[in-house]
C-alpha cells in the first residue's frame, strides 16, 4: 500500500490529530523517535496504531510527518 497522499490531505490530518488524540504533533513525533527502530513505513504505522490505539489515517500522517522532518534534517 502506498503512503503517498496530497499535501492538503496530510495537513488536514495533522491539524485534526491534537483534537482527536489529546496530544500535540510534537508529542507524537517524540513517541515515534523513542519507539522501536522499524524500517518499513507500514510497520511503523502498525506499531503506532497498536501501541496507542490510533486511527489508521492519523498514524499514517504522524509517520509521514516524522519521515519528512527526518529527511529535512539530513539535508541540512
C-alpha positions as CSV (number, residue, x, y, z in Angstrom):
1,X,0.0,0.0,0.0
2,X,1.3,3.4,-0.9
3,X,2.0,6.0,1.8
4,X,1.7,9.0,-0.6
5,X,-1.1,11.4,-0.1
6,X,-1.6,15.0,-1.1
7,X,-0.1,17.8,0.9
8,X,-3.6,19.2,1.6
9,X,-4.8,15.8,3.0
10,X,-1.7,15.5,5.1
11,X,-2.0,19.0,6.6
12,X,-5.7,18.4,7.3
13,X,-5.0,15.1,9.1
14,X,-2.2,16.7,11.1
15,X,-4.5,19.6,12.1
16,X,-7.1,17.2,13.5
17,X,-4.7,14.9,15.4
18,X,-4.4,17.1,18.6
19,X,-8.2,17.4,18.9
20,X,-8.8,13.7,18.3
21,X,-5.9,12.3,20.4
22,X,-5.4,15.0,23.1
23,X,-1.7,15.1,22.2
24,X,0.2,17.6,20.1
25,X,2.1,16.5,16.9
26,X,5.4,17.2,18.6
27,X,4.5,14.7,21.3
28,X,3.6,12.1,18.7
29,X,6.9,12.7,16.8
30,X,8.8,12.2,20.0
31,X,6.9,9.0,20.7
32,X,7.9,7.7,17.2
33,X,11.5,8.8,17.8
34,X,11.6,6.9,21.1
35,X,9.8,3.9,19.7
36,X,11.2,0.8,18.1
37,X,13.6,1.1,15.2
38,X,11.3,-0.2,12.5
39,X,12.4,0.2,8.9
40,X,9.2,-0.2,6.8
41,X,6.6,2.6,6.7
42,X,3.7,0.3,7.2
43,X,5.4,-1.5,10.2
44,X,5.8,1.9,11.9
45,X,2.1,2.7,11.2
46,X,1.0,-0.7,12.6
47,X,3.2,-0.2,15.7
48,X,1.8,3.3,16.3
49,X,-1.8,2.1,15.8
50,X,-1.4,-0.9,18.1
51,X,0.6,0.7,20.8
52,X,-1.5,3.9,21.0
53,X,-4.9,2.9,19.6
54,X,-4.8,5.4,16.8
55,X,-6.9,5.5,13.7
56,X,-5.0,4.4,10.6
57,X,-5.1,7.8,8.9
58,X,-3.8,9.5,12.0
59,X,-1.0,7.0,12.4
60,X,-0.1,7.3,8.8
61,X,0.0,11.1,8.9
62,X,2.2,11.0,12.0
63,X,4.7,8.6,10.5
64,X,4.7,10.5,7.2
65,X,5.4,13.8,9.0
66,X,8.2,12.1,11.1
67,X,9.8,10.9,7.9
68,X,9.5,14.3,6.2
69,X,11.2,16.0,9.1
70,X,13.9,13.4,9.4
71,X,14.7,13.8,5.7
72,X,14.8,17.6,6.1
73,X,17.3,17.3,8.9
74,X,19.6,15.1,6.8
75,X,19.6,17.8,4.1
76,X,21.0,20.5,6.4
